[in-house]
Every structure is written in structure tokens, then in C-alpha cells.
């Protein structure tokens, strides 16, 4: 695109140069409408992830985090792209406006600078019309690049979700247990190895295979199939940019943008789950595990955040005015399921539904004994309930505290041991409260 020299006698009605990118108005419309929605999307995705993670064990969590990371990366890329595009288009509009007001451009002789600096700046900026052209092209390239990278991440998300679902479906049909992350890795290998193989064969033998060769037809069919499902990375916007600016340069920029956005998305998730890691808190006392010196808001229903607080036992408040302490122990699939498999292997085989549920309830309750001020609660009774604010299943117990004296008290609840964990190293949650 070449911007013709504009005569100094140009009329003020010529606001936009005639060879401006024809999509600039649509770009501005899309960016203006979508930037606010995209800025809200990462927070919404974080809430959905925090809602789902406590419902699954560790093998499922790794795959869910992978899917959410790709989705978050796409959202961050779109948000950053639209915001940057609006800024670049605003700069371009400012240049166009200045060109309309001052058609002669920069009067270098009136600027206070030495000859060397003037020479460098004139060579760098060029003609004023060329500055407008570069700003116009830069904005269009950023818009196209950002949308393309976001579409790439969305395609990867759909690809990973599809492989994950297929792998889990196949794993359920097998007589042995297959971890979800292993099924995902196997699925990725099954899909990507043939693509890599035909790509290598095409580079080595493609020029020597005649048009009617069965191998050539099979390779062409393979490339067509992969392109149909979103693996045509040599065409479209990336193909245009690679052919004009160099493949390695474009791939380096694209890879850096994706990695940066994925890192930002994952770091944001980490900060949301452990906000104390952000800031200068090195000298603030931090304990490695729950203890008597920790008063965590997650222990109290009137203070905890249902989405961001960890799934730990909690009571109604730090200050108890009534006669009973209401204790909820959330069911945690990452630990409780493995412990119940090890300690309650016979319970699932009970024929009666109610009898099976009672046996499993007793087994689960035995994994979470509790003490009050260091004394075992012999009459502790757990019932099946749920957390009203997260709708996750939990054990519920009402503990009589009428005989307690005024002051600080401590309720301790044991966690289910993880596989291979020694009984003396089991986590114990200590919840302080006051009467």
C-alpha cells in the first residue's frame, strides 16, 4: 500500500488517506465492542475453574488446568490485542489529524537538534505520509495476529478437550485403570505423530513422487484431513506474514506471545489461589501446614470465599454465640476417594443401597476424627450434607459447646491420608474459635 504525496493545498475534507487499509472501520468496531467483554472473560474463566477443581481428583485436575490455561491464554491474547489495537488506531488517527492540519509535516529545520540527531530522526521517520502508512499497517497486523493466535489457542483447547474425552471413554472400556493425563498424552501422540511423519516425508520425498503415486495421494489426503480440523498452520494470516517477514521471525513472535499469555494466565491463577505470594511478605510468619497459630478465613463460613478459599473444614463463625458448633468437612476427591478405596474396599459391593451408603458414611467419618481442646470427641456424629454456597457434598456434624468456658478453644479435624502417607504425618486442621 503506497500513500501518494499530498499537496499542501489539499482541502480539509480529505481526512483519511485514500489508500488506507479498507478494514480500519470494522477493526475499530470489533475492538471497541469486544475489548470490554474480553477483559471480563479471564475473571469469569477463573471463577469457573475454581468452581470445578475441588470436584475432581488430581488426575482430572491436571487436564482441567491444561484446558483452562489454553482458554485463558486465548482470552488474554484477545483482550491484549483489542486494547493494543485501539491504542495503535488512536495513534494512527492522531497522525491523520495532524497531517490534515499540517500537510507539510514536520519542519525539521525549526527543531532544536544537532545535525546527526536530525539525520537519524529523518531517516527513522521518513516522510509524514510514510509514518501514517506504517501506523496503519502496524495496527492491522496486530489485529490480525492477535485474532489468529487466539483462534489457534481455541483450536488447541477444542483439540485437547476432544482427545481427553475420547481417551477417558476408551479408558473406561479397558479392564485396567488408566489415568486421565496418560490417556491425554497417548491421544496427543496418536494424532500428532502421523502429522509429523507425513510432514517429514513430504520434505524428503515429495519432489520425487509423481502425481499418481499412492503414497503421494495418501499424504495429500492426510494434509487435507489435518487442515480440515485446524492444523493448517502454513496458510491464512500466519502464511501471509511468514511469506513477507520470514517464517522464523513470525513463529518466534507468535510463540513468545502465546507463552507470555499462558504464563500470565497461570500466574494469575496461582495468585488468585495464594494471594500472599504477591507482595513483599518474606518476613511475615508463614507456616508450612495448618497449626495452632493460623486463623484462616477459610475456616469460617461468614468470612470464607466459596470459590477461592480451599476446601477445608469450616464452622459458622470465629465467635460462637449459640449452643452448637456446626462443623462441615467438605468431601475432597483428591484425598478422600483414594483413602476410601484403601480402607473401604468392601463397601461398594454391598447390594442394598441404604446399607452401602451407611457403610461408606461410617468409613468416611472414620477418616476424619476430631478433637476439641485436645480431647477426642467420642460422641462425634457425621451426617451426609452439602455446602450450601458451593453445592459440594460434605460431612455435617453438630457439636455441643454449651459446657465450654469463655475464651479461645481449638477444634482439630484430621484429613484423609494420601496414598503412601504415614499416619503420623497426616494433615490436621486446627480451627480456633471463641465463646
VOTINU-30633 format. One record per residue (C-alpha): residue in three letters; x, y, z. Coordinates in steps of 0.02 Angstrom, whole numbers, plus 50000, padded with zeros to 5 digits. Example, Ala and Ser with C-alpha at 12.3 -4.5 7.8 and 13.67 -1.06 7.14 Angstrom:
<rs>
  code     xx     yy     zz
   ALA  50615  49775  50390
   SER  50684  49947  50357
</rs>
This chain:
<rs>
  code     xx     yy     zz
   UNK  50000  50000  50000
   UNK  50077  50166  49943
   UNK  50021  50334  50006
   UNK  50037  50466  49871
   UNK  50116  50632  49912
   UNK  49987  50755  49970
   UNK  49998  50932  49902
   UNK  49998  51073  50027
   UNK  49841  51143  49950
   UNK  49738  50989  49996
   UNK  49567  51028  50063
   UNK  49518  50998  50244
   UNK  49382  50875  50190
   UNK  49515  50743  50148
   UNK  49527  50671  50322
   UNK  49577  50490  50283
   UNK  49715  50449  50157
   UNK  49642  50364  50002
   UNK  49748  50206  50016
   UNK  49710  50171  50198
   UNK  49678  49989  50246
   UNK  49495  49963  50197
   UNK  49454  49864  50355
   UNK  49502  50001  50479
   UNK  49322  50045  50522
   UNK  49274  49863  50553
   UNK  49432  49838  50656
   UNK  49387  49985  50766
   UNK  49208  49924  50785
   UNK  49260  49748  50834
   UNK  49396  49806  50953
   UNK  49285  49938  51034
   UNK  49143  49816  51064
   UNK  49247  49664  51113
   UNK  49384  49738  51220
   UNK  49271  49761  51372
   UNK  49198  49586  51355
   UNK  49371  49509  51336
   UNK  49433  49599  51491
   UNK  49292  49518  51590
   UNK  49317  49344  51516
   UNK  49477  49296  51611
   UNK  49392  49328  51778
   UNK  49241  49226  51726
   UNK  49353  49082  51671
   UNK  49448  49089  51836
   UNK  49285  49076  51932
   UNK  49231  48926  51828
   UNK  49398  48839  51857
   UNK  49395  48871  52044
   UNK  49217  48804  52047
   UNK  49264  48642  51958
   UNK  49436  48597  52027
   UNK  49381  48543  52203
   UNK  49257  48421  52124
   UNK  49391  48311  52044
   UNK  49544  48213  52097
   UNK  49723  48256  52048
   UNK  49722  48154  51887
   UNK  49574  48253  51821
   UNK  49638  48419  51887
   UNK  49795  48417  51779
   UNK  49690  48401  51621
   UNK  49564  48532  51678
   UNK  49704  48655  51717
   UNK  49776  48624  51543
   UNK  49609  48661  51461
   UNK  49579  48817  51565
   UNK  49756  48878  51532
   UNK  49729  48869  51344
   UNK  49560  48955  51360
   UNK  49632  49087  51475
   UNK  49777  49115  51355
   UNK  49655  49143  51211
   UNK  49555  49266  51316
   UNK  49711  49361  51371
   UNK  49777  49370  51192
   UNK  49611  49438  51129
   UNK  49598  49564  51270
   UNK  49777  49624  51246
   UNK  49759  49627  51057
   UNK  49599  49730  51056
   UNK  49668  49851  51186
   UNK  49833  49871  51092
   UNK  49742  49886  50926
   UNK  49633  50027  50994
   UNK  49789  50117  51054
   UNK  49878  50096  50886
   UNK  49724  50151  50790
   UNK  49709  50302  50904
   UNK  49890  50346  50865
   UNK  49855  50324  50679
   UNK  49702  50437  50690
   UNK  49809  50566  50781
   UNK  49936  50561  50639
   UNK  49798  50577  50508
   UNK  49728  50727  50601
   UNK  49898  50809  50612
   UNK  49926  50778  50427
   UNK  49761  50865  50390
   UNK  49804  51015  50499
   UNK  49988  51024  50448
   UNK  50001  50946  50275
   UNK  50184  50997  50258
   UNK  50229  50878  50401
   UNK  50375  50901  50519
   UNK  50480  51059  50494
   UNK  50646  50985  50545
   UNK  50739  51149  50524
   UNK  50637  51227  50665
   UNK  50678  51091  50791
   UNK  50822  51119  50909
   UNK  50937  50971  50875
   UNK  51108  50936  50805
   UNK  51137  50880  50626
   UNK  51173  50700  50673
   UNK  51014  50681  50776
   UNK  50913  50766  50638
   UNK  50985  50646  50510
   UNK  50944  50495  50618
   UNK  50766  50552  50654
   UNK  50730  50597  50473
   UNK  50793  50428  50415
   UNK  50692  50340  50550
   UNK  50527  50432  50525
   UNK  50536  50462  50338
   UNK  50402  50562  50254
   UNK  50249  50607  50359
   UNK  50138  50509  50240
   UNK  50250  50358  50265
   UNK  50229  50374  50453
   UNK  50040  50366  50431
   UNK  50057  50215  50317
   UNK  50167  50122  50442
   UNK  50048  50161  50585
   UNK  49902  50099  50481
   UNK  49991  49937  50432
   UNK  50051  49907  50609
   UNK  49876  49918  50681
   UNK  49806  49797  50550
   UNK  49946  49672  50578
   UNK  49923  49675  50767
   UNK  49736  49649  50747
   UNK  49757  49503  50626
   UNK  49897  49423  50725
   UNK  49803  49430  50890
   UNK  49643  49357  50819
   UNK  49741  49219  50732
   UNK  49837  49171  50889
   UNK  49676  49169  50991
   UNK  49595  49057  50861
   UNK  49747  48943  50870
   UNK  49730  48927  51058
   UNK  49543  48897  51045
   UNK  49576  48760  50916
   UNK  49704  48683  51033
   UNK  49577  48689  51175
   UNK  49446  48600  51071
   UNK  49578  48476  51015
   UNK  49634  48439  51193
   UNK  49456  48425  51257
   UNK  49410  48306  51116
   UNK  49562  48197  51145
   UNK  49533  48199  51332
   UNK  49351  48145  51313
   UNK  49399  48009  51188
   UNK  49539  47947  51299
   UNK  49427  47938  51452
   UNK  49293  47848  51350
   UNK  49419  47718  51292
   UNK  49495  47703  51466
   UNK  49326  47661  51542
   UNK  49310  47514  51422
   UNK  49480  47441  51468
   UNK  49493  47310  51606
   UNK  49632  47408  51693
   UNK  49633  47584  51762
   UNK  49711  47720  51652
   UNK  49748  47892  51723
   UNK  49666  48036  51626
   UNK  49830  48126  51595
   UNK  49906  47966  51523
   UNK  49755  47945  51409
   UNK  49776  48126  51353
   UNK  49961  48102  51314
   UNK  49925  47942  51217
   UNK  49790  48031  51117
   UNK  49906  48177  51076
   UNK  50040  48055  51016
   UNK  49916  47959  50909
   UNK  49859  48119  50823
   UNK  50023  48214  50808
   UNK  50145  48076  50759
   UNK  50062  48044  50588
   UNK  50063  48232  50552
   UNK  50247  48243  50593
   UNK  50283  48088  50488
   UNK  50196  48147  50330
   UNK  50273  48320  50350
   UNK  50448  48243  50354
   UNK  50408  48128  50207
   UNK  50343  48275  50105
   UNK  50506  48370  50130
   UNK  50615  48220  50093
   UNK  50520  48132  49954
   UNK  50381  48249  49896
   UNK  50475  48318  49745
   UNK  50515  48142  49683
   UNK  50339  48069  49696
   UNK  50238  48075  49535
   UNK  50058  48135  49535
   UNK  49979  47963  49528
   UNK  50084  47886  49665
   UNK  49980  47802  49802
   UNK  50097  47873  49934
   UNK  50075  48049  49864
   UNK  49885  48031  49864
   UNK  49889  47964  50043
   UNK  49998  48108  50101
   UNK  49887  48236  50013
   UNK  49733  48159  50095
   UNK  49822  48169  50264
   UNK  49867  48352  50242
   UNK  49689  48389  50189
   UNK  49617  48300  50341
   UNK  49732  48390  50462
   UNK  49696  48557  50379
   UNK  49509  48525  50396
   UNK  49525  48503  50585
   UNK  49631  48659  50610
   UNK  49812  48608  50583
   UNK  49843  48711  50425
   UNK  49973  48824  50506
   UNK  50056  48871  50341
   UNK  49907  48967  50270
   UNK  49794  49110  50320
   UNK  49862  49260  50414
   UNK  50017  49171  50476
   UNK  50056  49113  50300
   UNK  50043  49291  50232
   UNK  50151  49361  50371
   UNK  50279  49221  50358
   UNK  50297  49243  50171
   UNK  50329  49431  50191
   UNK  50426  49441  50355
   UNK  50509  49271  50369
   UNK  50441  49110  50442
   UNK  50557  49101  50592
   UNK  50529  49283  50638
   UNK  50339  49265  50634
   UNK  50343  49100  50728
   UNK  50458  49174  50860
   UNK  50338  49320  50887
   UNK  50187  49205  50890
   UNK  50269  49082  51010
   UNK  50328  49221  51126
   UNK  50154  49297  51130
   UNK  50071  49130  51168
   UNK  50198  49082  51301
   UNK  50186  49253  51383
   UNK  49997  49248  51388
   UNK  49993  49068  51453
   UNK  50120  49112  51586
   UNK  50020  49265  51636
   UNK  49860  49163  51643
   UNK  49938  49026  51751
   UNK  50024  49152  51864
   UNK  49860  49243  51884
   UNK  49776  49081  51937
   UNK  49916  49049  52062
   UNK  49899  49223  52135
   UNK  49711  49205  52150
   UNK  49730  49043  52246
   UNK  49878  49102  52351
   UNK  49871  49293  52354
   UNK  50003  49302  52491
   UNK  50135  49259  52359
   UNK  50111  49429  52278
   UNK  50197  49565  52377
   UNK  50340  49592  52498
   UNK  50289  49469  52634
   UNK  50453  49374  52654
   UNK  50468  49421  52839
   UNK  50287  49385  52883
   UNK  50271  49218  52977
   UNK  50210  49081  52861
   UNK  50181  48902  52917
   UNK  50202  48753  52804
   UNK  50046  48665  52866
   UNK  49892  48707  52971
   UNK  49934  48738  53153
   UNK  49880  48821  53314
   UNK  49946  48990  53259
   UNK  49843  49004  53099
   UNK  49674  49089  53094
   UNK  49621  49063  52913
   UNK  49463  49145  52845
   UNK  49429  48980  52755
   UNK  49384  48904  52925
   UNK  49234  49018  52950
   UNK  49078  49016  52841
   UNK  49041  49200  52869
   UNK  49215  49251  52806
   UNK  49270  49124  52676
   UNK  49261  49148  52488
   UNK  49162  49000  52417
   UNK  49265  48997  52256
   UNK  49441  49048  52309
   UNK  49453  48977  52485
   UNK  49525  48799  52492
   UNK  49411  48652  52526
   UNK  49446  48634  52713
   UNK  49331  48603  52862
   UNK  49240  48757  52924
   UNK  49121  48815  53060
   UNK  48989  48950  53058
   UNK  49096  49090  53134
   UNK  49250  49128  53237
   UNK  49138  49186  53380
   UNK  49007  49059  53435
   UNK  48853  49129  53521
   UNK  48738  48978  53511
   UNK  48738  48808  53593
   UNK  48807  48707  53448
   UNK  48957  48716  53336
   UNK  48909  48672  53157
   UNK  49055  48583  53075
   UNK  49062  48546  52889
   UNK  49201  48437  52817
   UNK  49199  48450  52626
   UNK  49224  48291  52527
   UNK  49388  48304  52433
   UNK  49402  48180  52290
   UNK  49591  48203  52279
   UNK  49617  48126  52452
   UNK  49455  48051  52516
   UNK  49423  47937  52367
   UNK  49596  47856  52374
   UNK  49582  47834  52563
   UNK  49409  47755  52548
   UNK  49471  47636  52412
   UNK  49608  47580  52531
   UNK  49500  47567  52689
   UNK  49325  47529  52624
   UNK  49355  47410  52481
   UNK  49206  47300  52527
   UNK  49078  47442  52546
   UNK  49039  47468  52360
   UNK  48996  47283  52342
   UNK  48851  47289  52466
   UNK  48689  47251  52374
   UNK  48571  47363  52473
   UNK  48583  47546  52425
   UNK  48550  47611  52601
   UNK  48665  47485  52684
   UNK  48803  47528  52560
   UNK  48780  47713  52594
   UNK  48787  47686  52783
   UNK  48946  47583  52767
   UNK  49029  47715  52659
   UNK  48973  47854  52777
   UNK  49049  47763  52926
   UNK  49210  47733  52830
   UNK  49222  47915  52776
   UNK  49182  47977  52952
   UNK  49320  47868  53024
   UNK  49444  47956  52912
   UNK  49403  48125  52994
   UNK  49412  48105  53184
   UNK  49403  48267  53283
   UNK  49463  48333  53449
   UNK  49406  48484  53550
   UNK  49542  48569  53654
   UNK  49648  48413  53634
   UNK  49513  48291  53694
   UNK  49437  48165  53571
   UNK  49253  48191  53531
   UNK  49191  48018  53569
   UNK  49009  48061  53529
   UNK  49052  48145  53364
   UNK  48923  48102  53232
   UNK  48935  48144  53049
   UNK  48786  48153  52932
   UNK  48782  48174  52744
   UNK  48754  48354  52690
   UNK  48819  48485  52571
   UNK  48899  48655  52569
   UNK  48755  48773  52532
   UNK  48866  48903  52450
   UNK  48964  48789  52333
   UNK  48839  48644  52317
   UNK  48980  48519  52352
   UNK  48947  48365  52462
   UNK  49012  48372  52640
   UNK  49002  48287  52808
   UNK  48900  48384  52935
   UNK  48912  48374  53124
   UNK  48831  48474  53264
   UNK  48947  48486  53415
   UNK  48877  48533  53586
   UNK  48979  48679  53657
   UNK  48864  48733  53800
   UNK  48986  48673  53933
   UNK  49135  48767  53863
   UNK  49207  48911  53963
   UNK  49227  49085  53890
   UNK  49386  49112  53790
   UNK  49483  49030  53650
   UNK  49455  48848  53601
   UNK  49526  48738  53465
   UNK  49436  48611  53357
   UNK  49554  48490  53266
   UNK  49498  48382  53119
   UNK  49608  48252  53036
   UNK  49624  48243  52848
   UNK  49615  48082  52748
   UNK  49790  48012  52722
   UNK  49853  48018  52544
   UNK  49917  47855  52465
   UNK  50086  47810  52540
   UNK  50073  47942  52677
   UNK  50120  47891  52854
   UNK  49984  47905  52985
   UNK  50090  48019  53094
   UNK  50112  48144  52952
   UNK  49927  48163  52910
   UNK  49869  48343  52898
   UNK  49766  48406  53044
   UNK  49661  48563  53025
   UNK  49654  48665  53186
   UNK  49509  48787  53191
   UNK  49516  48914  53333
   UNK  49354  48990  53395
   UNK  49294  49094  53540
   UNK  49147  49082  53659
</rs>
